[in-house]
Amino acid sequence: MKPYLRDKIPAGFDEIPDTPSYEAGYLVTKNSGWRNVRPVIDTKKCIGCLNCYLYCPDGVIFRSNHKAAIDYDFCKGCGICKKICRIGAIKMEAEK
């Protein structure tokens, strides 16, 4: 993440930007391939409570057909979803 470099120094409050000064893409870039385990949801056990969704730090869990699903492009493999799942519907598997 690198900040934008500005040529002009703001002279007044109306010239100060009201948005972040970092390039877009920090939170929208795909997983860089360093994940070594990934969560896998057993859809037969999943009851769709979405506790895993609430605790996921990357926000990669979503609802699909009233069950939880994972966007593996952005999942970091931290395992928090597995630890929070009360019924044991999420298992961590080695990355292929």
Jmol script that loads the backbone (N, CA, C; Angstrom):
load data "model"
ATOM      1  N   MET A   1       0.839  -1.156   0.000  1.00  0.00           N
ATOM      2  CA  MET A   1       0.000   0.000   0.000  1.00  0.00           C
ATOM      3  C   MET A   1       0.887   1.223   0.000  1.00  0.00           C
ATOM      4  N   LYS A   2       0.702   2.080  -0.955  1.00  0.00           N
ATOM      5  CA  LYS A   2       1.522   3.276  -1.007  1.00  0.00           C
ATOM      6  C   LYS A   2       0.637   4.509  -1.135  1.00  0.00           C
ATOM      7  N   PRO A   3       0.950   5.556  -0.424  1.00  0.00           N
ATOM      8  CA  PRO A   3       0.114   6.751  -0.486  1.00  0.00           C
ATOM      9  C   PRO A   3       0.306   7.480  -1.799  1.00  0.00           C
ATOM     10  N   TYR A   4      -0.761   8.173  -2.201  1.00  0.00           N
ATOM     11  CA  TYR A   4      -0.644   9.033  -3.369  1.00  0.00           C
ATOM     12  C   TYR A   4       0.265  10.205  -3.023  1.00  0.00           C
ATOM     13  N   LEU A   5       1.066  10.620  -3.963  1.00  0.00           N
ATOM     14  CA  LEU A   5       1.900  11.797  -3.764  1.00  0.00           C
ATOM     15  C   LEU A   5       1.198  12.980  -4.398  1.00  0.00           C
ATOM     16  N   ARG A   6       1.072  14.013  -3.652  1.00  0.00           N
ATOM     17  CA  ARG A   6       0.381  15.202  -4.146  1.00  0.00           C
ATOM     18  C   ARG A   6       1.397  16.269  -4.523  1.00  0.00           C
ATOM     19  N   ASP A   7       1.118  16.916  -5.633  1.00  0.00           N
ATOM     20  CA  ASP A   7       1.988  17.997  -6.083  1.00  0.00           C
ATOM     21  C   ASP A   7       1.694  19.297  -5.349  1.00  0.00           C
ATOM     22  N   LYS A   8       0.457  19.450  -4.925  1.00  0.00           N
ATOM     23  CA  LYS A   8       0.038  20.701  -4.318  1.00  0.00           C
ATOM     24  C   LYS A   8      -0.266  20.507  -2.836  1.00  0.00           C
ATOM     25  N   ILE A   9       0.232  21.383  -2.002  1.00  0.00           N
ATOM     26  CA  ILE A   9      -0.060  21.352  -0.567  1.00  0.00           C
ATOM     27  C   ILE A   9      -1.354  22.139  -0.349  1.00  0.00           C
ATOM     28  N   PRO A  10      -2.349  21.546   0.373  1.00  0.00           N
ATOM     29  CA  PRO A  10      -3.611  22.248   0.576  1.00  0.00           C
ATOM     30  C   PRO A  10      -3.413  23.558   1.335  1.00  0.00           C
ATOM     31  N   ALA A  11      -4.089  24.608   0.864  1.00  0.00           N
ATOM     32  CA  ALA A  11      -3.989  25.924   1.492  1.00  0.00           C
ATOM     33  C   ALA A  11      -5.131  26.167   2.471  1.00  0.00           C
ATOM     34  N   GLY A  12      -6.259  25.493   2.275  1.00  0.00           N
ATOM     35  CA  GLY A  12      -7.411  25.691   3.154  1.00  0.00           C
ATOM     36  C   GLY A  12      -8.142  24.383   3.385  1.00  0.00           C
ATOM     37  N   PHE A  13      -9.140  24.435   4.257  1.00  0.00           N
ATOM     38  CA  PHE A  13      -9.890  23.224   4.573  1.00  0.00           C
ATOM     39  C   PHE A  13     -10.654  22.670   3.383  1.00  0.00           C
ATOM     40  N   ASP A  14     -11.099  23.532   2.479  1.00  0.00           N
ATOM     41  CA  ASP A  14     -11.856  23.066   1.329  1.00  0.00           C
ATOM     42  C   ASP A  14     -10.989  22.302   0.326  1.00  0.00           C
ATOM     43  N   GLU A  15      -9.679  22.389   0.451  1.00  0.00           N
ATOM     44  CA  GLU A  15      -8.771  21.664  -0.451  1.00  0.00           C
ATOM     45  C   GLU A  15      -8.254  20.350   0.145  1.00  0.00           C
ATOM     46  N   ILE A  16      -8.597  20.062   1.389  1.00  0.00           N
ATOM     47  CA  ILE A  16      -8.171  18.811   2.024  1.00  0.00           C
ATOM     48  C   ILE A  16      -9.095  17.699   1.547  1.00  0.00           C
ATOM     49  N   PRO A  17      -8.542  16.581   1.093  1.00  0.00           N
ATOM     50  CA  PRO A  17      -9.397  15.497   0.593  1.00  0.00           C
ATOM     51  C   PRO A  17     -10.217  14.882   1.731  1.00  0.00           C
ATOM     52  N   ASP A  18     -11.429  14.453   1.399  1.00  0.00           N
ATOM     53  CA  ASP A  18     -12.298  13.849   2.401  1.00  0.00           C
ATOM     54  C   ASP A  18     -12.338  12.331   2.293  1.00  0.00           C
ATOM     55  N   THR A  19     -11.466  11.750   1.505  1.00  0.00           N
ATOM     56  CA  THR A  19     -11.376  10.301   1.355  1.00  0.00           C
ATOM     57  C   THR A  19      -9.957   9.856   1.700  1.00  0.00           C
ATOM     58  N   PRO A  20      -9.760   8.558   1.941  1.00  0.00           N
ATOM     59  CA  PRO A  20      -8.405   8.080   2.242  1.00  0.00           C
ATOM     60  C   PRO A  20      -7.436   8.391   1.104  1.00  0.00           C
ATOM     61  N   SER A  21      -6.196   8.557   1.459  1.00  0.00           N
ATOM     62  CA  SER A  21      -5.202   8.899   0.451  1.00  0.00           C
ATOM     63  C   SER A  21      -4.400   7.683  -0.015  1.00  0.00           C
ATOM     64  N   TYR A  22      -4.931   6.484   0.214  1.00  0.00           N
ATOM     65  CA  TYR A  22      -4.254   5.278  -0.229  1.00  0.00           C
ATOM     66  C   TYR A  22      -4.909   4.743  -1.492  1.00  0.00           C
ATOM     67  N   GLU A  23      -4.125   4.071  -2.285  1.00  0.00           N
ATOM     68  CA  GLU A  23      -4.636   3.515  -3.534  1.00  0.00           C
ATOM     69  C   GLU A  23      -5.687   2.453  -3.251  1.00  0.00           C
ATOM     70  N   ALA A  24      -6.687   2.401  -4.076  1.00  0.00           N
ATOM     71  CA  ALA A  24      -7.692   1.348  -3.967  1.00  0.00           C
ATOM     72  C   ALA A  24      -7.038   0.015  -4.307  1.00  0.00           C
ATOM     73  N   GLY A  25      -7.520  -1.022  -3.695  1.00  0.00           N
ATOM     74  CA  GLY A  25      -7.005  -2.341  -4.020  1.00  0.00           C
ATOM     75  C   GLY A  25      -6.420  -3.077  -2.841  1.00  0.00           C
ATOM     76  N   TYR A  26      -6.215  -2.407  -1.718  1.00  0.00           N
ATOM     77  CA  TYR A  26      -5.625  -3.087  -0.569  1.00  0.00           C
ATOM     78  C   TYR A  26      -6.539  -4.192  -0.050  1.00  0.00           C
ATOM     79  N   LEU A  27      -7.809  -3.923   0.052  1.00  0.00           N
ATOM     80  CA  LEU A  27      -8.741  -4.915   0.566  1.00  0.00           C
ATOM     81  C   LEU A  27      -9.462  -5.683  -0.526  1.00  0.00           C
ATOM     82  N   VAL A  28      -9.137  -5.432  -1.758  1.00  0.00           N
ATOM     83  CA  VAL A  28      -9.815  -6.116  -2.843  1.00  0.00           C
ATOM     84  C   VAL A  28      -8.862  -6.935  -3.705  1.00  0.00           C
ATOM     85  N   THR A  29      -7.646  -7.141  -3.252  1.00  0.00           N
ATOM     86  CA  THR A  29      -6.717  -7.966  -4.013  1.00  0.00           C
ATOM     87  C   THR A  29      -6.882  -9.420  -3.601  1.00  0.00           C
ATOM     88  N   LYS A  30      -6.703 -10.316  -4.534  1.00  0.00           N
ATOM     89  CA  LYS A  30      -6.869 -11.736  -4.260  1.00  0.00           C
ATOM     90  C   LYS A  30      -5.750 -12.260  -3.372  1.00  0.00           C
ATOM     91  N   ASN A  31      -6.018 -13.403  -2.747  1.00  0.00           N
ATOM     92  CA  ASN A  31      -5.044 -14.070  -1.901  1.00  0.00           C
ATOM     93  C   ASN A  31      -3.773 -14.315  -2.717  1.00  0.00           C
ATOM     94  N   SER A  32      -2.652 -13.997  -2.143  1.00  0.00           N
ATOM     95  CA  SER A  32      -1.400 -14.068  -2.894  1.00  0.00           C
ATOM     96  C   SER A  32      -0.793 -15.468  -2.950  1.00  0.00           C
ATOM     97  N   GLY A  33      -1.473 -16.464  -2.416  1.00  0.00           N
ATOM     98  CA  GLY A  33      -0.992 -17.832  -2.527  1.00  0.00           C
ATOM     99  C   GLY A  33      -0.208 -18.321  -1.330  1.00  0.00           C
ATOM    100  N   TRP A  34      -0.170 -17.585  -0.234  1.00  0.00           N
ATOM    101  CA  TRP A  34       0.601 -18.024   0.925  1.00  0.00           C
ATOM    102  C   TRP A  34      -0.224 -18.853   1.894  1.00  0.00           C
ATOM    103  N   ARG A  35      -1.522 -19.025   1.641  1.00  0.00           N
ATOM    104  CA  ARG A  35      -2.374 -19.830   2.518  1.00  0.00           C
ATOM    105  C   ARG A  35      -1.978 -21.297   2.383  1.00  0.00           C
ATOM    106  N   ASN A  36      -1.802 -22.005   3.507  1.00  0.00           N
ATOM    107  CA  ASN A  36      -1.443 -23.421   3.433  1.00  0.00           C
ATOM    108  C   ASN A  36      -2.576 -24.341   3.885  1.00  0.00           C
ATOM    109  N   VAL A  37      -3.572 -23.802   4.588  1.00  0.00           N
ATOM    110  CA  VAL A  37      -4.788 -24.551   4.914  1.00  0.00           C
ATOM    111  C   VAL A  37      -5.984 -23.675   4.584  1.00  0.00           C
ATOM    112  N   ARG A  38      -7.089 -24.331   4.275  1.00  0.00           N
ATOM    113  CA  ARG A  38      -8.291 -23.574   3.953  1.00  0.00           C
ATOM    114  C   ARG A  38      -9.506 -24.228   4.601  1.00  0.00           C
ATOM    115  N   PRO A  39     -10.496 -23.421   4.963  1.00  0.00           N
ATOM    116  CA  PRO A  39     -11.699 -23.976   5.573  1.00  0.00           C
ATOM    117  C   PRO A  39     -12.619 -24.591   4.520  1.00  0.00           C
ATOM    118  N   VAL A  40     -13.200 -25.717   4.870  1.00  0.00           N
ATOM    119  CA  VAL A  40     -14.157 -26.382   3.987  1.00  0.00           C
ATOM    120  C   VAL A  40     -15.419 -26.610   4.800  1.00  0.00           C
ATOM    121  N   ILE A  41     -16.566 -26.191   4.261  1.00  0.00           N
ATOM    122  CA  ILE A  41     -17.834 -26.296   4.965  1.00  0.00           C
ATOM    123  C   ILE A  41     -18.566 -27.554   4.534  1.00  0.00           C
ATOM    124  N   ASP A  42     -18.974 -28.351   5.516  1.00  0.00           N
ATOM    125  CA  ASP A  42     -19.805 -29.525   5.270  1.00  0.00           C
ATOM    126  C   ASP A  42     -21.252 -29.025   5.203  1.00  0.00           C
ATOM    127  N   THR A  43     -21.807 -28.946   4.012  1.00  0.00           N
ATOM    128  CA  THR A  43     -23.137 -28.366   3.846  1.00  0.00           C
ATOM    129  C   THR A  43     -24.234 -29.227   4.459  1.00  0.00           C
ATOM    130  N   LYS A  44     -23.955 -30.494   4.706  1.00  0.00           N
ATOM    131  CA  LYS A  44     -24.956 -31.348   5.360  1.00  0.00           C
ATOM    132  C   LYS A  44     -25.073 -31.010   6.848  1.00  0.00           C
ATOM    133  N   LYS A  45     -23.977 -30.578   7.453  1.00  0.00           N
ATOM    134  CA  LYS A  45     -23.993 -30.214   8.872  1.00  0.00           C
ATOM    135  C   LYS A  45     -24.372 -28.757   9.092  1.00  0.00           C
ATOM    136  N   CYS A  46     -24.054 -27.893   8.142  1.00  0.00           N
ATOM    137  CA  CYS A  46     -24.266 -26.449   8.295  1.00  0.00           C
ATOM    138  C   CYS A  46     -25.751 -26.139   8.451  1.00  0.00           C
ATOM    139  N   ILE A  47     -26.089 -25.365   9.482  1.00  0.00           N
ATOM    140  CA  ILE A  47     -27.483 -24.987   9.717  1.00  0.00           C
ATOM    141  C   ILE A  47     -27.772 -23.555   9.267  1.00  0.00           C
ATOM    142  N   GLY A  48     -26.766 -22.861   8.747  1.00  0.00           N
ATOM    143  CA  GLY A  48     -26.950 -21.511   8.225  1.00  0.00           C
ATOM    144  C   GLY A  48     -27.059 -20.436   9.288  1.00  0.00           C
ATOM    145  N   CYS A  49     -26.469 -20.646  10.451  1.00  0.00           N
ATOM    146  CA  CYS A  49     -26.533 -19.651  11.529  1.00  0.00           C
ATOM    147  C   CYS A  49     -25.668 -18.425  11.237  1.00  0.00           C
ATOM    148  N   LEU A  50     -24.646 -18.591  10.401  1.00  0.00           N
ATOM    149  CA  LEU A  50     -23.730 -17.534   9.968  1.00  0.00           C
ATOM    150  C   LEU A  50     -22.911 -16.919  11.099  1.00  0.00           C
ATOM    151  N   ASN A  51     -22.658 -17.673  12.164  1.00  0.00           N
ATOM    152  CA  ASN A  51     -21.699 -17.201  13.172  1.00  0.00           C
ATOM    153  C   ASN A  51     -20.316 -17.062  12.554  1.00  0.00           C
ATOM    154  N   CYS A  52     -19.977 -17.957  11.642  1.00  0.00           N
ATOM    155  CA  CYS A  52     -18.687 -17.875  10.956  1.00  0.00           C
ATOM    156  C   CYS A  52     -18.584 -16.566  10.169  1.00  0.00           C
ATOM    157  N   TYR A  53     -19.674 -16.147   9.569  1.00  0.00           N
ATOM    158  CA  TYR A  53     -19.725 -14.888   8.829  1.00  0.00           C
ATOM    159  C   TYR A  53     -19.453 -13.705   9.757  1.00  0.00           C
ATOM    160  N   LEU A  54     -20.043 -13.736  10.939  1.00  0.00           N
ATOM    161  CA  LEU A  54     -19.894 -12.632  11.881  1.00  0.00           C
ATOM    162  C   LEU A  54     -18.466 -12.479  12.390  1.00  0.00           C
ATOM    163  N   TYR A  55     -17.739 -13.586  12.511  1.00  0.00           N
ATOM    164  CA  TYR A  55     -16.396 -13.544  13.079  1.00  0.00           C
ATOM    165  C   TYR A  55     -15.273 -13.533  12.050  1.00  0.00           C
ATOM    166  N   CYS A  56     -15.579 -13.726  10.783  1.00  0.00           N
ATOM    167  CA  CYS A  56     -14.539 -13.763   9.747  1.00  0.00           C
ATOM    168  C   CYS A  56     -13.877 -12.389   9.613  1.00  0.00           C
ATOM    169  N   PRO A  57     -12.561 -12.284   9.857  1.00  0.00           N
ATOM    170  CA  PRO A  57     -11.896 -10.989   9.777  1.00  0.00           C
ATOM    171  C   PRO A  57     -11.765 -10.453   8.350  1.00  0.00           C
ATOM    172  N   ASP A  58     -11.857 -11.320   7.359  1.00  0.00           N
ATOM    173  CA  ASP A  58     -11.714 -10.888   5.975  1.00  0.00           C
ATOM    174  C   ASP A  58     -13.043 -10.709   5.268  1.00  0.00           C
ATOM    175  N   GLY A  59     -14.142 -11.129   5.891  1.00  0.00           N
ATOM    176  CA  GLY A  59     -15.460 -10.975   5.281  1.00  0.00           C
ATOM    177  C   GLY A  59     -15.656 -11.812   4.034  1.00  0.00           C
ATOM    178  N   VAL A  60     -15.132 -13.031   4.029  1.00  0.00           N
ATOM    179  CA  VAL A  60     -15.202 -13.867   2.825  1.00  0.00           C
ATOM    180  C   VAL A  60     -16.319 -14.901   2.887  1.00  0.00           C
ATOM    181  N   ILE A  61     -17.058 -14.942   3.969  1.00  0.00           N
ATOM    182  CA  ILE A  61     -18.137 -15.921   4.117  1.00  0.00           C
ATOM    183  C   ILE A  61     -19.457 -15.247   3.758  1.00  0.00           C
ATOM    184  N   PHE A  62     -20.275 -15.956   3.003  1.00  0.00           N
ATOM    185  CA  PHE A  62     -21.565 -15.436   2.575  1.00  0.00           C
ATOM    186  C   PHE A  62     -22.587 -16.561   2.590  1.00  0.00           C
ATOM    187  N   ARG A  63     -23.855 -16.207   2.430  1.00  0.00           N
ATOM    188  CA  ARG A  63     -24.927 -17.200   2.439  1.00  0.00           C
ATOM    189  C   ARG A  63     -25.257 -17.611   1.012  1.00  0.00           C
ATOM    190  N   SER A  64     -25.341 -18.913   0.812  1.00  0.00           N
ATOM    191  CA  SER A  64     -25.721 -19.471  -0.478  1.00  0.00           C
ATOM    192  C   SER A  64     -26.644 -20.655  -0.211  1.00  0.00           C
ATOM    193  N   ASN A  65     -27.876 -20.595  -0.699  1.00  0.00           N
ATOM    194  CA  ASN A  65     -28.878 -21.648  -0.470  1.00  0.00           C
ATOM    195  C   ASN A  65     -29.100 -21.913   1.012  1.00  0.00           C
ATOM    196  N   HIS A  66     -29.165 -20.865   1.799  1.00  0.00           N
ATOM    197  CA  HIS A  66     -29.395 -20.929   3.252  1.00  0.00           C
ATOM    198  C   HIS A  66     -28.270 -21.641   4.000  1.00  0.00           C
ATOM    199  N   LYS A  67     -27.106 -21.741   3.406  1.00  0.00           N
ATOM    200  CA  LYS A  67     -25.922 -22.326   4.040  1.00  0.00           C
ATOM    201  C   LYS A  67     -24.762 -21.352   3.882  1.00  0.00           C
ATOM    202  N   ALA A  68     -23.724 -21.521   4.685  1.00  0.00           N
ATOM    203  CA  ALA A  68     -22.536 -20.677   4.568  1.00  0.00           C
ATOM    204  C   ALA A  68     -21.679 -21.149   3.401  1.00  0.00           C
ATOM    205  N   ALA A  69     -21.036 -20.213   2.743  1.00  0.00           N
ATOM    206  CA  ALA A  69     -20.113 -20.503   1.647  1.00  0.00           C
ATOM    207  C   ALA A  69     -18.914 -19.571   1.788  1.00  0.00           C
ATOM    208  N   ILE A  70     -17.797 -19.936   1.181  1.00  0.00           N
ATOM    209  CA  ILE A  70     -16.549 -19.188   1.339  1.00  0.00           C
ATOM    210  C   ILE A  70     -16.011 -18.766  -0.020  1.00  0.00           C
ATOM    211  N   ASP A  71     -15.577 -17.522  -0.101  1.00  0.00           N
ATOM    212  CA  ASP A  71     -14.907 -17.014  -1.294  1.00  0.00           C
ATOM    213  C   ASP A  71     -13.408 -17.262  -1.110  1.00  0.00           C
ATOM    214  N   TYR A  72     -12.897 -18.316  -1.719  1.00  0.00           N
ATOM    215  CA  TYR A  72     -11.504 -18.717  -1.519  1.00  0.00           C
ATOM    216  C   TYR A  72     -10.499 -17.767  -2.162  1.00  0.00           C
ATOM    217  N   ASP A  73     -10.948 -16.911  -3.064  1.00  0.00           N
ATOM    218  CA  ASP A  73     -10.030 -15.946  -3.664  1.00  0.00           C
ATOM    219  C   ASP A  73      -9.479 -14.978  -2.619  1.00  0.00           C
ATOM    220  N   PHE A  74     -10.254 -14.714  -1.565  1.00  0.00           N
ATOM    221  CA  PHE A  74      -9.845 -13.727  -0.576  1.00  0.00           C
ATOM    222  C   PHE A  74      -9.618 -14.312   0.815  1.00  0.00           C
ATOM    223  N   CYS A  75      -9.893 -15.588   1.020  1.00  0.00           N
ATOM    224  CA  CYS A  75      -9.715 -16.240   2.324  1.00  0.00           C
ATOM    225  C   CYS A  75      -8.235 -16.380   2.641  1.00  0.00           C
ATOM    226  N   LYS A  76      -7.857 -16.016   3.863  1.00  0.00           N
ATOM    227  CA  LYS A  76      -6.457 -16.110   4.288  1.00  0.00           C
ATOM    228  C   LYS A  76      -6.139 -17.409   5.025  1.00  0.00           C
ATOM    229  N   GLY A  77      -7.160 -18.198   5.372  1.00  0.00           N
ATOM    230  CA  GLY A  77      -6.936 -19.482   6.027  1.00  0.00           C
ATOM    231  C   GLY A  77      -6.611 -19.364   7.507  1.00  0.00           C
ATOM    232  N   CYS A  78      -7.158 -18.371   8.176  1.00  0.00           N
ATOM    233  CA  CYS A  78      -6.830 -18.146   9.591  1.00  0.00           C
ATOM    234  C   CYS A  78      -7.457 -19.186  10.511  1.00  0.00           C
ATOM    235  N   GLY A  79      -8.600 -19.764  10.138  1.00  0.00           N
ATOM    236  CA  GLY A  79      -9.230 -20.798  10.939  1.00  0.00           C
ATOM    237  C   GLY A  79     -10.186 -20.298  12.007  1.00  0.00           C
ATOM    238  N   ILE A  80     -10.447 -19.014  12.060  1.00  0.00           N
ATOM    239  CA  ILE A  80     -11.371 -18.484  13.057  1.00  0.00           C
ATOM    240  C   ILE A  80     -12.772 -19.051  12.837  1.00  0.00           C
ATOM    241  N   CYS A  81     -13.175 -19.216  11.591  1.00  0.00           N
ATOM    242  CA  CYS A  81     -14.500 -19.763  11.301  1.00  0.00           C
ATOM    243  C   CYS A  81     -14.643 -21.178  11.856  1.00  0.00           C
ATOM    244  N   LYS A  82     -13.593 -21.964  11.771  1.00  0.00           N
ATOM    245  CA  LYS A  82     -13.625 -23.329  12.309  1.00  0.00           C
ATOM    246  C   LYS A  82     -13.778 -23.302  13.823  1.00  0.00           C
ATOM    247  N   LYS A  83     -13.060 -22.413  14.480  1.00  0.00           N
ATOM    248  CA  LYS A  83     -13.118 -22.346  15.938  1.00  0.00           C
ATOM    249  C   LYS A  83     -14.467 -21.857  16.440  1.00  0.00           C
ATOM    250  N   ILE A  84     -15.127 -20.996  15.679  1.00  0.00           N
ATOM    251  CA  ILE A  84     -16.390 -20.414  16.128  1.00  0.00           C
ATOM    252  C   ILE A  84     -17.591 -21.297  15.794  1.00  0.00           C
ATOM    253  N   CYS A  85     -17.450 -22.228  14.864  1.00  0.00           N
ATOM    254  CA  CYS A  85     -18.562 -23.089  14.449  1.00  0.00           C
ATOM    255  C   CYS A  85     -18.887 -24.080  15.567  1.00  0.00           C
ATOM    256  N   ARG A  86     -20.049 -23.922  16.175  1.00  0.00           N
ATOM    257  CA  ARG A  86     -20.441 -24.746  17.328  1.00  0.00           C
ATOM    258  C   ARG A  86     -20.781 -26.178  16.955  1.00  0.00           C
ATOM    259  N   ILE A  87     -21.256 -26.395  15.734  1.00  0.00           N
ATOM    260  CA  ILE A  87     -21.674 -27.742  15.356  1.00  0.00           C
ATOM    261  C   ILE A  87     -20.598 -28.510  14.603  1.00  0.00           C
ATOM    262  N   GLY A  88     -19.465 -27.886  14.368  1.00  0.00           N
ATOM    263  CA  GLY A  88     -18.350 -28.570  13.706  1.00  0.00           C
ATOM    264  C   GLY A  88     -18.545 -28.783  12.216  1.00  0.00           C
ATOM    265  N   ALA A  89     -19.222 -27.853  11.558  1.00  0.00           N
ATOM    266  CA  ALA A  89     -19.463 -27.990  10.121  1.00  0.00           C
ATOM    267  C   ALA A  89     -18.278 -27.520   9.282  1.00  0.00           C
ATOM    268  N   ILE A  90     -17.278 -26.894   9.912  1.00  0.00           N
ATOM    269  CA  ILE A  90     -16.135 -26.373   9.163  1.00  0.00           C
ATOM    270  C   ILE A  90     -14.878 -27.126   9.577  1.00  0.00           C
ATOM    271  N   LYS A  91     -14.163 -27.627   8.611  1.00  0.00           N
ATOM    272  CA  LYS A  91     -12.902 -28.330   8.825  1.00  0.00           C
ATOM    273  C   LYS A  91     -11.813 -27.608   8.034  1.00  0.00           C
ATOM    274  N   MET A  92     -10.600 -27.643   8.550  1.00  0.00           N
ATOM    275  CA  MET A  92      -9.467 -27.068   7.836  1.00  0.00           C
ATOM    276  C   MET A  92      -8.756 -28.179   7.076  1.00  0.00           C
ATOM    277  N   GLU A  93      -8.553 -27.948   5.783  1.00  0.00           N
ATOM    278  CA  GLU A  93      -7.867 -28.922   4.931  1.00  0.00           C
ATOM    279  C   GLU A  93      -6.625 -28.289   4.337  1.00  0.00           C
ATOM    280  N   ALA A  94      -5.649 -29.135   4.036  1.00  0.00           N
ATOM    281  CA  ALA A  94      -4.417 -28.656   3.410  1.00  0.00           C
ATOM    282  C   ALA A  94      -4.713 -28.093   2.021  1.00  0.00           C
ATOM    283  N   GLU A  95      -4.040 -27.008   1.719  1.00  0.00           N
ATOM    284  CA  GLU A  95      -4.206 -26.379   0.405  1.00  0.00           C
ATOM    285  C   GLU A  95      -3.623 -27.285  -0.663  1.00  0.00           C
ATOM    286  N   LYS A  96      -4.326 -27.411  -1.777  1.00  0.00           N
ATOM    287  CA  LYS A  96      -3.867 -28.285  -2.861  1.00  0.00           C
ATOM    288  C   LYS A  96      -3.066 -27.517  -3.872  1.00  0.00           C
TER     289      LYS A  96
END
end "model"
wireframe off; spacefill off
backbone 0.3
color backbone group
